[in-house]
Amino acid sequence: MAAVIAPRLEWLLPEPIVDPPTFTEFTAPVATLLARRGFQTDDELTSFLTAGARTMHPIALMADAEVALDRIDRAIAAGERIAIWGDYDADGISAIAVWVLGLRTLGIEPERYVPSRWSEGYGLSRVGLEALAERGVGLVITCDCGIANVAEVEIARSLGLDVIVTDHHLPGPMLPRAEAVVDPHRADCSYPDSELTGAGLAFKLATALLARRGLFAPDLAGVAAIGTIADLAPMTGESRAIVRLGLEELAVCRRPGLRTLVEASATDPDNPSARDLGYTIAPRINAAGRIAEAELALQMLVSDDPEEAERLIEELESVYERRRELTRAALEEARALAGAYADADGPLLLRKDSWAPGIIGLVAGRLADELARPVGVVCAVDDELRGSVRAPVDFHVAAALEACAGLLTKRGGHTAAGGFSLTEGSWIAFQAAFGTLPRPYPPGLATSPERAGRLAIDLVLPASRVDWTLAAELERLRPYGPGNVEPLLAITGMRVAEARRVGASEAHIGFRMRRGLETFDAVAFGTPAERPLPATGEALDLVGTLERDTFQGIERLRLRVLDYAHSEASPLLARRLSLAPAHPQLAAVG
């Protein structure tokens, strides 16, 4: 007799809602989901669903924004050379591209400067500022950096360069003495949405600059959406609006470089998704800045030459594959090092000097997800140490690095991610300080229930409720991301028609499930080899996300499975038994 299959992970079931709000546009299951996510009125929901240009805030509400735009206007009128200085990650590169495309609309081809990850590191540098001064630049606009460059802005002033800082990272105790400092995290800034990324901030400013002239530039939202998704901005507020606008633009974009990138990366180039931006497009842009030169990706985004675009995508694909190989090797080594600290749950710091500086952030991010704890990964670059930190939502990375400021030569970041540099002499002290930082940090941040080994389920549904109506309603909640995660469904009432290992290495399980006379497909990617296959005819509960899939030209619904269990061993059994007698309606909408 086959063993009963229990869940591999812990299923966190949602609390029942007896009287959810009535959202007339949605069926009971999705109305229940929306109530759990905090929506109380139709007006709140409408604003969320229709996020776009009309739901954005006036840029004049942001401190120094009008000052910055006035200074750019004067530079344009005087014919000054303008330079855009950005970061070498996807957010920074996208922000530069937004400014380049925006200024081209005005007939201006700006200088652009992305510092070398290896020789200069993050932010403004003396060598770069001197190079721009020699080229005759009069105004430097930073993207996704600059808020911490107090000393470097003074260097720029001494070289005769005016600087406008546009950044979204946390300011330090002193702001740079720039012409304007545009950062929604400034203490004196009352802007209603502080969660814009570097690319999002560039989009707001560039479009405002064009609007002063009654102009509009295509593709700015499309490019900004890439950086917004890449930097894990909450899919609420203005970031959500930018991504929704951007996906619409990318679907019809004909700019050769940007279109070629979408066609090479998106599952459906005519209907790109936020998942495409986060999992296939942004990683390719990031790869250039991580192990090659960020200019490659930047040129890809702004190229208007079809032949150049084809050459660039080949180079970018080669760099991307090489980055993946380096990351795989480093991740294996980092996992082995992390094993020595398996019993602890505080911030974890791992170091290997031979790791490439461009991949340590990826390694930190993967381990932070796997271990559900803050992870810093450090390597050596010439005579300094460089590190990247990634963390769950209950650990504020930028604030944590600020707490260690006296031991660092450079630091920067935001809620979920950050980077730093330090000397060898400070390493031991930094290890001790970082490892003892408390969670949550700073005080007041709520601990996330989605720790490693747990699945936070949004809806419990009988198989009969999984249909095209449900899929269409869930799609209206896209784009998904932080603050609006893709709903996790627990589906009951199915029996196995077929279950088999699939894929080149048989790393996945393909299910054909039966519900009454109908069949329903599901797939579990990356399922451990020791996980048993259920037998034909057995009742199974599945946990996963609902997606559209096209097979042999026919569109179908499919469940992307994260875990499964025999119905008699499922955590849903108690829910069914407790709800069915007293509240049969809840058994259907969980």
Secondary structure by P-SEA (a helix, b strand, c coil): cccccccccccccccccccccccccccaaaaaaaaaaccccaaaaaaaaacccccccccccccaaaaaaaaaaaaaaaccbbbbbbcccaaaaaaaaaaaaaaaaaccbbbbbbcccccccccccaaaaaaaaaacccbbbbccccccaaaaaaaaaaacbbbbbbcccccccccccccccccccccccccccccccaaaaaaaaaaaaaaaacccccaaaaaaaaaaaaaccccccaaaaaaaaaaaaaacccaaaaaaaaaaccccccccccccccccaaaaaaaaaacccaaaaaaaaccccaaaaaaaaaaaaaaaaaaaaaaaaaaaaaaaaaccccccccbbbbbbcccccccaaaaaaaaaaaaccbbbbbbbccccccbbbbbcccccaaaaaaaacccccccccccccccccccccaaaaaaaaaaaccccccccbbbbcccccccccccccccccccaaaaaaaaaacccccccccbbbbbcbbbbcccccccccccbbbbbcccccbbbbbbbccccccbbbbcccbbbbbbbbbbbbbcccbbbbbbbcccccccccccaaaaaaacccccccccccc
